[in-house]
Amino acid sequence: MSRRETIPSMEERLKAHTVAPSCTILEAVQCIDRNALHIVLVTDTDHRLLGTVTDGDVRRAILRGVPLAAPVGDIMERSPAVAQVGIGETEAAALLQARRLRHLPVVDGNGVVVALLGLDELISGTRRPNAVLLMAGGLGMRLRPLTETMPKPMIPIGGKPLLQTIIESFIAQGFHNFYISLNYRGEVIREHFGTGEAWGARIRYIEEQERLGTAGCLALLPDRQEHPLLVMNGDILTAVNYQHMLQFHADSGAAATMAAFEQQLHVPYGVLELDGPRLVRVVEKPAHQFYINAGIYILDPEILDHLPATRPYDMPTLFEDLIARGGKAAAFPIREYWRDIGRWTDLELAEAEFPDVFK
């Protein structure tokens, strides 16, 4: 049986990827998360295409503060790229690559959707050309005494090292070329993963002779990168879709993208709003929302040309320097599971959450 024969029929696919204009953004998100191509088609009762909604559309709406209860029509792309009935697979793949798209609805002369094509299916055996750099040299001081004998990324969560879960998540999404930056107890990581052959991947190591910060090790990469580089802290447990992040990065036109995770700060008191000595109002126990640096980045190759040579350098400074040069930086809002394993309470929560998140 061929690979194409194992996928659902086109009628089943269209049903799984289609929503009505009356549905909410949240309902569209749920559909995106469970369908095969991570896109939804918005159609009328006669199946005519009204628009499309991708993961990137949702994340940009989140950054604008659009509520998930709003109708999907508020964020859909009303003039998406489409193909007409009769287009061949080779022509469709070329069109998708030329326009840097991953999905292509096919419509008839009346605008009725008859098919939905995905680039990865049209190009069999696709592997992501992007390299992944995992920063695994931290001391993990707050998790002592556990980290006295192992580096923090090797702490077992869900029955295996955290770093192994990270690498396997990338591999499941088509990434196979890894660098791991080592410092403290680096031999433990090297002995566990070796060349990566056991995972069907290629793993190379960068040895930090001194601690270089969260971006300093980039200057030690042995090869000039031809594609955007993914960089991630080795102490993060997450279900982020890295393919979505890459597409978001490409769509934004940014030279560097930083993943952002929304946090809430609850003030357990009534907060006074003042105009000088005059009391304007009392806000009882307000919650403040803000985004934090989630420790996952995408960097275009030219970014690496501006790195200082082998001295401590941090990712926030890299982004600040890019912006100061007039470059464009973007923020990718994470809506999936994310937890930084920095404290004992984080580790305990991650262990409890792991079975549900990584089934």
C-alpha positions in Angstrom: 0.0 0.0 0.0 1.4 3.4 -0.9 1.7 6.2 1.6 -0.9 8.2 -0.2 -3.4 5.3 0.1 -3.1 5.4 3.9 -4.4 8.9 4.3 -8.1 9.7 4.6 -10.2 10.4 1.5 -10.4 13.9 0.3 -14.0 14.2 1.4 -13.0 13.2 5.0 -10.1 15.6 4.9 -12.2 18.5 3.8 -14.8 17.7 6.6 -12.0 17.6 9.2 -10.5 20.9 8.0 -13.7 23.0 7.5 -15.5 25.3 9.8 -18.5 27.6 9.5 -18.1 31.4 9.7 -20.3 31.4 12.8 -17.7 29.4 14.8 -15.4 31.0 17.3 -11.7 31.4 17.1 -11.3 28.9 19.9 -13.3 26.3 17.9 -11.1 27.0 14.9 -8.0 26.5 17.1 -9.3 23.2 18.3 -9.9 22.2 14.7 -6.4 23.3 13.7 -4.8 21.3 16.5 -6.5 18.1 15.7 -6.4 18.1 11.9 -3.5 16.9 9.7 -2.5 20.2 7.9 -3.0 22.7 10.8 -5.2 25.0 8.8 -9.0 25.5 8.6 -11.1 26.5 5.7 -14.1 28.8 6.4 -16.9 27.9 4.0 -20.6 28.8 3.6 -23.4 26.3 3.5 -22.8 25.6 -0.1 -19.1 24.8 0.6 -17.8 27.9 -1.1 -14.5 29.1 0.3 -14.8 32.3 2.3 -11.3 32.4 3.8 -8.7 30.4 5.7 -7.2 30.5 9.2 -3.7 29.2 10.0 -1.9 28.7 13.2 0.0 32.0 12.4 -3.2 33.9 11.9 -4.3 32.8 15.4 -1.0 33.7 17.1 -1.0 37.2 15.5 -4.6 37.7 16.7 -3.5 36.7 20.2 -0.8 39.3 20.1 -3.4 41.9 19.1 -5.5 41.0 22.0 -8.4 39.5 20.0 -10.5 37.2 22.3 -10.8 33.6 21.5 -14.6 33.9 21.8 -14.6 36.3 18.7 -16.0 34.9 15.4 -13.4 33.3 13.2 -14.3 35.7 10.4 -12.5 38.4 12.4 -9.1 36.9 11.7 -9.5 34.8 8.6 -7.5 35.5 5.4 -10.3 36.6 3.0 -8.2 36.3 -0.2 -6.1 33.2 0.3 -4.0 31.6 -2.5 -6.1 28.9 -4.3 -5.7 26.7 -7.3 -8.3 25.7 -9.8 -9.5 22.1 -10.4 -7.1 20.2 -12.6 -3.8 21.4 -11.2 -1.2 18.7 -11.1 0.8 17.8 -8.0 4.1 19.0 -9.4 2.6 22.4 -10.4 0.9 22.7 -7.0 4.2 21.9 -5.1 6.0 24.6 -7.2 3.3 27.1 -6.5 3.4 26.4 -2.8 7.2 26.7 -2.7 7.3 29.9 -4.8 4.8 31.6 -2.4 6.3 30.1 0.7 3.0 28.4 1.6 2.3 25.0 3.1 -1.3 24.5 2.1 -3.3 25.1 -1.1 -7.2 24.9 -1.3 -8.4 23.7 -4.7 -11.7 25.2 -5.9 -14.0 24.8 -8.9 -15.4 27.6 -11.1 -18.0 28.5 -8.4 -15.5 28.8 -5.6 -16.6 25.5 -4.1 -13.7 23.7 -2.3 -13.0 20.3 -3.8 -9.5 19.5 -2.4 -6.9 20.7 0.1 -3.2 20.0 -0.7 -0.3 20.1 1.7 3.3 20.7 0.7 4.8 18.0 2.9 2.7 15.4 1.3 3.5 16.6 -2.2 7.2 16.4 -1.5 7.7 12.9 -0.2 10.5 12.2 2.4 10.7 15.9 3.4 13.2 16.6 6.1 13.7 20.1 7.5 17.0 21.6 6.4 17.2 23.8 9.4 19.7 23.0 12.1 18.8 23.1 15.8 21.2 24.4 18.5 20.3 23.2 22.0 22.0 25.1 24.9 22.8 22.5 27.6 25.7 24.0 29.5 23.9 25.5 32.5 24.9 24.7 36.1 21.4 24.2 37.5 22.3 25.6 40.9 18.7 25.9 42.0 18.2 22.1 41.5 21.0 21.0 43.7 21.8 18.3 44.9 20.2 16.7 41.9 22.5 18.5 39.5 25.7 17.7 41.4 26.0 14.5 39.3 24.2 15.4 36.1 23.6 18.5 34.0 20.1 20.0 34.3 19.0 19.0 30.8 19.6 15.3 31.7 17.2 15.3 34.7 14.6 12.6 34.1 11.0 13.7 33.5 8.4 11.1 32.5 11.0 8.3 32.6 13.7 9.8 30.3 16.1 12.8 30.2 14.5 16.1 29.5 16.9 16.8 26.7 15.9 13.5 25.0 12.2 14.6 25.1 13.3 17.9 23.4 15.3 16.1 20.7 12.6 13.6 20.0 10.0 16.3 19.7 12.1 18.1 17.1 12.7 14.8 15.2 9.0 14.0 15.2 8.5 17.4 13.3 11.2 16.6 10.7 14.4 18.1 12.2 17.4 15.9 12.2 20.5 18.1 12.3 21.5 19.1 15.9 24.2 21.0 17.7 24.4 20.7 21.5 26.4 23.3 23.4 28.1 21.8 26.4 29.9 23.0 29.5 29.0 21.7 33.0 29.0 17.9 33.1 29.0 17.8 29.3 30.4 14.3 29.1 27.1 12.9 30.5 25.2 14.4 27.5 27.8 13.2 25.0 27.8 9.7 26.4 24.0 9.4 26.3 23.4 10.8 22.8 26.7 10.1 20.9 26.4 10.9 17.3 22.6 10.8 17.3 22.6 7.7 15.1 20.3 5.8 17.5 17.7 8.5 16.9 18.2 8.7 13.2 19.7 12.1 13.7 23.0 13.9 13.4 24.3 15.4 16.6 27.5 17.5 16.9 28.8 19.2 20.0 30.1 22.6 20.9 32.4 22.8 23.8 32.3 26.0 25.9 35.6 26.3 27.6 34.1 29.2 29.6 30.5 30.2 30.1 29.5 32.3 27.2 25.9 33.2 28.0 22.8 32.3 26.1 24.1 33.5 22.7 27.9 33.5 23.0 28.1 29.8 21.9 26.6 30.8 18.5 30.1 32.1 17.5 31.5 28.6 17.9 29.2 27.0 15.3 31.5 25.2 12.9 29.4 25.8 9.7 27.9 28.7 8.0 24.1 28.3 8.2 22.2 28.3 5.0 18.7 28.3 6.6 17.2 29.9 9.7 18.6 28.4 12.8 16.5 27.2 15.7 18.0 27.8 19.1 16.5 26.5 22.4 17.4 26.3 26.0 18.0 22.7 27.1 15.8 23.0 30.3 12.4 23.7 28.7 9.6 21.1 28.5 7.2 22.2 25.8 4.8 21.0 23.2 5.5 23.9 20.8 5.0 23.2 17.1 8.4 24.3 15.7 7.2 24.1 12.1 4.5 26.7 13.0 7.2 28.9 14.5 9.3 28.7 11.4 6.3 29.6 9.2 5.5 32.5 11.5 9.1 33.7 11.3 9.0 33.5 7.5 5.7 35.3 7.3 6.8 38.1 9.6 9.8 39.0 7.5 11.9 39.2 10.7 15.6 38.4 11.0 15.1 37.0 14.5 12.1 35.6 16.3 11.7 35.0 20.0 9.1 32.7 21.5 6.9 34.4 24.1 4.8 32.9 26.8 2.0 34.7 28.5 2.1 35.1 32.2 -0.3 36.6 34.7 0.6 38.5 37.8 -2.3 38.6 40.4 -2.1 41.4 42.9 -3.8 40.1 46.1 -4.8 43.6 47.2 -7.0 46.5 46.1 -4.8 48.7 43.9 -5.3 52.5 44.1 -5.3 54.6 40.9 -4.2 58.1 41.9 -4.1 61.5 40.2 -1.7 63.2 42.5 -3.3 63.0 45.9 -6.8 62.4 44.5 -8.1 58.9 44.5 -9.6 58.0 41.1 -10.7 54.5 41.8 -9.9 51.2 43.5 -9.2 48.1 41.4 -9.7 45.1 43.5 -7.1 42.3 43.1 -6.2 43.0 39.5 -4.4 40.6 37.2 -1.7 41.9 34.9 -0.9 40.0 31.7 2.5 40.2 30.0 4.8 38.1 27.8 8.1 36.6 28.9 11.1 35.3 27.0 10.3 31.5 26.5 13.9 30.5 25.6 13.2 29.4 22.0 14.5 31.5 19.1 14.9 31.5 15.3 17.8 33.4 13.8 18.4 34.1 10.1 22.0 33.2 9.0 23.1 36.8 8.6 22.4 37.4 12.4 25.4 35.2 13.1 27.7 37.6 11.2 27.2 40.2 14.0 28.2 38.0 16.9 31.1 39.0 19.1 34.0 36.6 19.0 34.1 34.1 21.9 33.0 36.4 24.7 29.9 36.3 27.0 26.8 37.4 25.1 23.1 36.9 25.9 20.0 36.4 23.7 18.2 39.6 24.9 21.3 41.6 24.0 21.4 40.0 20.6 17.8 41.1 20.0 18.5 44.6 21.3 21.5 44.9 19.1 19.5 43.8 16.0 16.8 46.4 16.8 19.4 49.1 17.3 20.8 48.3 13.8 17.3 48.8 12.4 16.6 45.1 11.9 13.3 43.5 12.5 12.6 41.2 15.4 9.3 39.3 16.0 7.6 37.6 19.0 5.9 34.2 18.5 3.2 33.7 21.2 3.2 30.2 22.6 -0.3 28.8 23.1 0.9 25.2 23.7 2.2 23.6 26.9 5.4 25.3 28.2 7.4 25.0 31.4 10.9 26.2 32.3 12.5 23.5 34.6 14.3 26.0 36.8 13.1 25.2 40.3 12.0 22.2 42.3 8.4 23.2 42.1 8.7 23.4 38.3 10.2 19.9 38.2 7.4 18.5 40.3 4.7 20.1 38.2 6.4 18.9 35.0 6.6 15.3 36.3 2.9 15.4 37.1 1.9 17.0 33.8 4.1 14.9 31.5 1.7 11.9 31.0 -1.1 14.2 29.8 1.0 16.4 27.6 3.2 13.8 26.0 0.9 10.8 25.7 
